[in-house]
Amino acid sequence: MTNLDDPLVVHTPGDREIVLSRLFEAPAQLVFAAFTRPELLTRWYGARGWRLTECDVDLRIGGRWRFVSQGPEGAQMVQAGVYRQIEPPHRLACTELFDDQSYPGETLVSHEFTELAGRTTVTTTLLYATAKGRDTVLRYPMTRGVGQSYTRLADLLRSTTTIRGEQP
């Protein structure tokens, strides 16, 4: 499932999982911050034509997050969840549920940030409640959207060499 023009790598190791990975030219601390700080998330999160209009992050175990995205022709997408694991800058895990979800159950999303020589690989594992849910998502343009979003993140990371304010 790899497109040579898109550095996003996609695997389906189990009947309920999708694993996405991409290398970024930035240290893990900065990449982790881009995943957890609203002022950075609003600059990259979403496929081409989409943008975050609301971005609430309560970054603590049990804390909630909620993103509202606006897309083409007024389309709106709302997703939210609860943080389950926070280990800056190495690991971030949370639940995810969409307001207008077309598949059953909550998804567990785990991000691993692995740095080597100032470059960071993000490996995201999506664990769906059911195999049917995973299969439904694979029929959507989700991987294209994540790929486009990660391209926006790579552009942001190239232009953001330091993190201002508190540490993640």
HUZI-V672990 format. One record per pair of residues at least 24 apart in sequence whose ideal C-beta (glycine too) atoms are under 10 Angstrom apart, sorted by the first residue. I is the first residue (numbers start at 1). J is the second residue. If there is no record, write none. Layout:
BEGIN
i,j
I,J
I,J
END
This chain:
BEGIN
i,j
1,138
1,143
2,143
3,143
3,144
3,147
5,147
5,151
6,143
6,144
6,146
6,147
6,148
6,150
6,151
7,147
7,150
7,151
7,154
8,122
8,124
8,143
8,144
8,146
8,147
8,148
8,149
8,150
8,151
9,121
9,123
9,143
9,147
10,138
10,142
10,143
10,146
10,147
11,123
11,125
12,126
12,134
12,135
12,138
13,125
14,125
14,127
14,128
14,131
14,134
15,128
15,130
15,131
15,132
15,134
15,135
16,105
16,107
16,108
16,126
16,127
16,128
16,129
16,130
16,131
16,132
16,133
16,134
16,135
17,108
17,125
17,126
17,127
17,128
17,131
17,134
18,107
18,124
18,125
18,126
18,127
18,128
18,134
18,137
18,138
18,142
18,143
18,146
19,110
19,112
19,123
19,124
19,125
19,126
19,127
20,111
20,122
20,123
20,124
20,125
20,126
20,142
20,143
20,146
20,147
20,150
21,112
21,114
21,121
21,122
21,123
21,124
21,125
21,150
22,120
22,121
22,122
22,123
22,124
22,146
22,147
22,150
22,151
22,153
22,154
23,114
23,116
23,119
23,120
23,121
23,122
23,150
23,154
24,113
24,115
24,119
24,120
24,121
24,122
24,150
24,153
24,154
24,156
24,157
24,158
25,118
25,119
25,120
25,154
25,157
25,158
26,115
26,118
26,119
26,120
26,153
26,154
26,156
26,157
26,158
26,160
26,161
27,89
27,113
27,115
27,117
27,118
27,119
27,120
27,157
27,161
27,163
28,88
28,89
28,90
28,112
28,113
28,114
28,115
28,116
28,118
28,119
28,120
28,121
28,122
28,168
29,88
29,89
29,90
29,113
29,115
29,120
29,162
29,163
29,167
29,168
30,89
30,113
30,115
30,118
30,120
30,156
30,157
30,160
30,161
30,162
30,163
30,168
31,89
31,111
31,113
31,114
31,115
31,119
31,120
31,121
31,122
31,153
31,154
31,157
31,168
32,86
32,87
32,88
32,89
32,90
32,91
32,92
32,111
32,113
32,115
32,120
32,122
32,163
32,167
32,168
33,88
33,89
33,157
33,160
33,162
33,163
33,164
33,165
33,166
33,167
33,168
34,122
34,153
34,156
34,157
34,160
34,163
34,168
35,59
35,88
35,89
35,92
35,111
35,113
35,122
35,124
35,153
35,168
36,65
36,83
36,86
36,88
36,89
36,92
36,111
36,168
37,163
37,164
37,165
37,166
37,168
38,65
38,67
39,164
39,165
40,153
40,156
40,157
40,160
40,163
40,164
40,168
41,65
41,67
41,153
41,156
42,67
43,152
43,153
43,155
43,156
43,159
43,160
44,149
44,150
44,151
44,152
44,153
44,154
44,155
44,156
44,157
44,160
45,69
45,149
45,150
45,152
45,153
45,156
46,70
46,71
46,77
46,145
46,146
46,148
46,149
46,152
47,71
47,72
47,141
47,142
47,144
47,145
47,146
47,147
47,148
47,149
47,150
47,151
47,152
48,72
48,144
48,145
48,147
48,148
48,149
48,151
48,152
49,73
49,75
49,145
49,148
50,75
50,76
50,77
50,145
50,148
50,149
50,152
51,152
52,77
54,78
56,80
57,83
58,82
58,83
59,83
59,86
59,88
59,92
59,94
59,168
60,86
61,85
61,86
61,93
61,94
63,94
64,94
64,95
65,94
65,95
65,96
66,99
67,96
67,98
68,99
71,145
76,100
77,145
79,107
79,109
81,106
81,107
81,108
81,109
82,106
84,108
84,109
84,110
85,110
85,111
86,168
87,112
87,113
88,113
88,167
88,168
89,113
89,115
89,120
89,167
89,168
90,114
90,115
90,120
92,122
92,124
92,168
93,125
93,127
96,126
96,128
97,129
101,133
101,136
101,137
102,133
102,136
102,137
102,139
102,140
103,128
103,129
103,130
103,132
103,133
103,134
103,135
103,136
103,137
103,140
104,128
104,129
104,130
104,132
104,133
104,136
105,129
105,130
105,132
105,133
106,133
107,133
107,134
107,137
120,157
122,150
122,153
124,150
END
